[in-house]
């Protein structure tokens, strides 16, 4: 993604990151206070519109979880990647994936959010 990109719906790599040790312009909290860092695009490319877009997307996703009975959340995520990520963590007994650090997500243009 370029700073002048008009399609800002994807090209993001995100980290759920409680350490908050990155450039402040790349960090944000969702409405449920999860701390995220934008890992891609680079700091010199990320605009306020990009940051607000991805933050809004995550807020909509988290909000949809409270309406789980209608499965609205499925429009925001790639469910298979979330299931695979969860199973891998359980099988491998990963100890740092249940917290709020070292959890990576990505979003391609016009696509859903993926885990891993």
Beta strands, then each sheet from edge to edge (+ up, - down):
strand 1: 12-16
strand 2: 27-29
strand 3: 35-40
strand 4: 103-107
strand 5: 113-115
sheet 1: 2+ 3- 1+ 4- 5+
end
